[in-house]
Amino acid sequence: MEVKDWQRPYVIGVAGGSASGKTTIVRKLRETFGDDLALISHDFYYWAHDTMPMEERVKLNYDHPDAFDTKQLIRDIKALRSGQAVDLPIYDFTIHTRKKETRHVEPRAGILVEGILILEDKELRNLMDLKIFVDTDADERLLRRILRDTKERGRSLESILTQYCTTVKPMHEEFVEPSKKYADVIIPRGGENIPAVDMLIRHIQTMLHREG
């Protein structure tokens, strides 16, 4: 298919604080729309730290906008929007660097972009047709983060709390929370808000149908 015949995909951004429930909403959207949505996480685009010792990697601020190669994310979304396939990086949180492998993604009817800071960057958010912010209480987000990082990322409670106090919380207050004003839709309580998620699904169904 030539680019001139390509129907531009509908781009959906799902933002919110760390452990706010973004993943639950993304999972429900993927379950509903399947291969109609190409999933891209901002977390895929953490810079590689292959040359840095592990003891230095763990000290980095992973919640600052500079921790991400956002320019590459923007290029990849633009490529998908124009009908081109892309090879996404894969980030390994257990070793704090990228894997050698990549993930091949073909163009789809929709593009689902998720991450804590995707609404912070103007060029990135301007690529989105629908901007969603998942709004969850800070205490709830911390509890979820502890459960996730101990089970899925093999981290100690001490390291999680240290990181939360030194980077996660202050970066949320400086960058993530202020980006909420750019959202078209704010969903309180994340994936637990069933009525909001159902309304979101119906809206996306309508837009994907309208986009062809």
C-alpha positions in Angstrom: 0.0 0.0 0.0 1.4 3.4 -0.9 1.6 6.1 1.7 -0.9 8.2 -0.2 -3.5 5.5 0.2 -2.7 5.0 3.9 -5.5 5.8 6.4 -3.8 7.6 9.3 -4.2 5.6 12.6 -6.0 7.0 15.6 -3.4 7.7 18.3 -4.4 7.3 22.0 -2.1 8.4 24.8 -2.5 7.0 28.3 -0.5 9.0 30.9 -0.5 9.1 34.7 1.7 8.7 37.7 3.8 5.6 38.4 1.6 2.6 39.3 -1.6 4.7 38.8 -3.3 1.9 36.8 -2.2 2.8 33.3 -1.2 -0.8 32.6 -4.7 -2.1 33.6 -6.4 0.3 31.2 -4.0 -0.5 28.5 -4.5 -4.3 29.0 -8.3 -3.8 28.8 -8.0 -1.8 25.6 -5.7 -4.5 24.1 -8.1 -7.2 25.1 -10.9 -5.3 23.4 -9.2 -4.2 20.2 -6.5 -6.8 19.8 -4.3 -6.4 16.8 -6.2 -3.2 15.8 -4.0 -1.4 18.3 -0.2 -1.1 18.2 1.2 -0.7 21.7 4.1 1.6 22.4 5.4 2.3 25.9 7.5 5.3 26.7 9.4 2.9 29.0 10.8 1.2 25.9 12.8 4.3 25.2 14.9 4.6 28.3 18.4 5.3 27.2 20.8 2.3 27.1 23.4 2.2 29.9 25.5 -0.7 28.7 28.8 1.0 29.5 27.8 2.1 33.0 28.4 -0.2 36.0 25.3 -1.6 37.7 25.9 0.4 40.9 25.8 3.6 38.9 22.7 2.6 36.9 20.6 2.1 40.0 21.3 5.7 41.0 20.0 7.3 37.9 16.8 9.4 37.9 14.4 7.3 35.7 11.5 9.7 36.3 13.0 12.8 34.6 12.1 13.6 31.0 15.8 13.4 30.1 15.8 9.7 31.0 14.0 8.9 27.8 14.9 9.0 24.1 11.6 10.8 23.4 12.8 12.0 20.0 13.1 8.4 18.8 9.6 7.7 20.2 8.3 10.6 18.2 10.0 9.4 15.0 8.6 5.9 15.5 5.0 7.2 16.0 5.3 9.4 12.9 6.6 6.4 10.9 3.6 4.3 12.0 1.2 7.1 11.2 2.6 7.2 7.7 2.2 3.5 7.2 5.7 2.3 7.9 6.7 -0.6 10.2 9.1 0.1 13.1 11.5 -1.8 15.3 10.9 -0.8 18.9 13.6 -1.0 21.6 13.1 -3.4 24.5 14.1 -2.2 28.0 15.1 -4.7 30.8 14.3 -3.2 34.2 16.2 -5.9 36.0 19.5 -4.7 34.6 18.6 -1.1 33.8 19.5 -1.1 30.2 18.1 -2.1 26.8 18.2 -5.6 25.4 19.9 -6.4 22.2 16.7 -7.5 20.6 14.0 -5.2 19.2 10.3 -5.7 18.6 8.9 -5.4 15.1 5.6 -3.5 14.9 3.5 -3.2 11.8 1.1 -0.2 11.2 -2.4 -0.7 12.8 -5.7 1.1 12.8 -4.8 2.6 16.2 -1.6 3.4 18.1 -1.7 3.1 21.9 1.0 5.1 23.6 1.5 4.9 27.4 3.9 6.4 30.0 4.2 8.7 32.9 5.5 11.6 30.9 4.0 11.3 27.5 1.9 14.5 28.0 4.9 16.5 29.2 6.4 16.8 25.8 4.5 19.1 23.5 5.7 17.5 20.2 4.7 14.1 21.4 1.3 15.0 22.8 0.5 16.9 19.6 0.7 13.5 17.8 -2.2 12.2 19.9 -5.8 12.3 18.9 -7.0 11.4 22.4 -5.1 12.2 25.6 -6.0 10.3 28.8 -4.6 10.9 32.3 -5.1 8.2 34.9 -5.5 9.9 38.3 -4.9 7.8 41.4 -4.1 8.7 45.0 -0.4 8.9 45.9 -0.6 6.3 48.7 -2.3 3.8 46.5 0.3 4.4 43.8 3.1 3.8 46.2 1.6 0.5 47.5 1.1 -0.7 43.9 4.7 0.2 43.0 6.0 -1.7 46.0 4.1 -4.8 45.0 5.1 -4.5 41.3 8.8 -3.8 41.8 9.3 -6.6 44.4 7.5 -9.2 42.3 8.3 -8.2 38.7 11.6 -6.4 39.0 13.3 -8.2 41.9 13.9 -5.1 43.9 14.2 -4.7 47.7 11.7 -2.6 49.7 14.5 -0.3 50.8 15.6 0.5 47.3 11.9 1.1 46.2 11.3 3.5 49.0 14.6 5.3 48.5 13.9 5.8 44.8 10.3 6.9 45.5 11.4 9.6 48.0 14.4 10.9 46.0 13.1 10.8 42.4 9.6 9.4 41.9 7.7 11.7 44.2 9.5 15.0 43.3 9.5 14.2 39.6 5.7 13.4 39.7 5.1 16.8 41.4 7.3 18.7 39.0 6.5 17.0 35.6 3.7 14.4 35.7 1.0 16.1 37.7 1.3 19.4 35.8 0.9 17.5 32.5 -2.6 16.5 33.6 -4.0 19.8 32.3 -3.3 18.6 28.7 -5.5 15.6 29.0 -8.8 15.3 27.2 -10.1 12.7 29.6 -9.1 12.2 33.3 -9.9 8.7 34.8 -9.9 8.6 38.6 -8.9 5.3 40.3 -7.5 3.8 37.1 -8.7 0.5 35.8 -11.0 0.0 38.8 -13.2 2.8 37.3 -15.3 0.4 35.2 -17.9 3.0 33.9 -15.1 5.3 32.7 -13.2 2.5 31.0 -16.4 1.3 29.3 -17.1 4.8 28.0 -13.5 5.0 26.8 -13.8 1.7 24.9 -17.0 2.8 23.2 -15.5 6.1 22.1 -12.4 4.3 20.6 -14.7 1.9 18.8 -16.5 4.8 17.3 -13.3 6.5 16.2 -11.6 3.4 14.8 -14.8 2.7 12.8 -14.9 6.3 11.6 -11.2 6.2 10.7 -11.9 3.2 8.5 
